């Protein structure tokens, strides 16, 4: 049974998404359908968490929107609605989940990782 599930999941698993970690700044190109037309919408922010494994893997991106309001969006890793993911900047953090960024006011400064 387990091998059957893995065989089915392998058909839908995406390999075009680059490796990134919590603290990295990413730009996600999301497919949006408006009135029968499909266009790409860029969503750029800091990855505050990655979770799951296999087909249930997802990541959360936080950005500061209009009027300095924090907006978080959860993206399933294997969804066909994601066109591409680009790592803009690699961040150096010591936590896997960056929930403390929700309480920080103003611009968030994360050191850059060089590898």
N, C-alpha and C positions, 0 to 999 in steps of 0.2 A: 504494500500500500504506500509506504513512504517513497519508494523508488518511482511509483506512478506519479505521485504529486511532484517530485523533483523533475520528472520528464516534462510534465505540463508546464511547470514554472519556467523551465529553461527556454521555452518558446517565447515567453513574454518578458524575460529579464533584459534590461538595457545595459549595454556595455559602453555607450558613448558618453556617459557622465563621468567627469574627472574626479579624482580623489580629493576630498576636502575634509576639514575637521571643524569642530566648534571654535569660534574665534575668527574664522576666515570670512572675508567679505566676498560675496558671490553676486553675480548678475544672472538671474533666471529669466529666460525668454519663455513666456507662457502664451499658449494659443488661446485667443478669446474670440468667441463667435458673437457677432453683433448684426442682427438683421439679415442673416443668411450669408454674411461675409465673414471670413476668418482673417484675423490679423494677429501680430505678435505684440505682446506688451512686456516691457522690461520691468523686473522687480529686483532692486538691488538693496542689499542689507547684510547684516552680520548673522552668521549661522550661530544660533544659541543652543541648539541641540540636534543630535542625530539619534534615532532610535530604531529598534526592530532589526529583523534579519529576513533575508529572502525577499518574497514579494511584499511583505508588510513593512519594509524599510521606509522611513520618512525622515525629513529634516525640517526644522523650523527656522525661518529667516525673519529677523526683526529690523525694521528701519524706522526712522523718524519721519513722519508724514507732515502734512500741512498743519500749521499752528503748533508745531513741536509736539505732536501727539504720536506716541509710539504705536506702530502697527506691526503685528506678528501674523505670519502666514505659514501654514503647514503644507508642505509639498510631499505627496507620495513619490518615492524615488522612481518607480517603474510606470508612472502614468504616461499615457500618450499625449497629454495636454502640455507637457514640458517639451519645448523644442530644443533648447540647449541650456547648459549651465556653464558659466565662465567664472573662474576664480580670479577676482580682481586683485586681491591682496591677501597674503597669508598672515594670520594673527598668532601671536605667542601668548597663550593663556595656560593656566594650571588647573583648569576645571574642565569636566566633560559637559556639564550643563551650566550655562551662563545665565541663570535666572536672576542673578544680582543686577544685571544690566537693566532690568525692568524698573528698578528703584533709582537709577542714576539720572540726574537732571542734566540737561544740556548735551553738548557733544561728547561722545564716548571716544576715548583714546585707548586703543589697544596696540601694544608694541608689535613690530613686524618681525616675523619669523624668517630666518634666512637659512634655507637648506637646499 
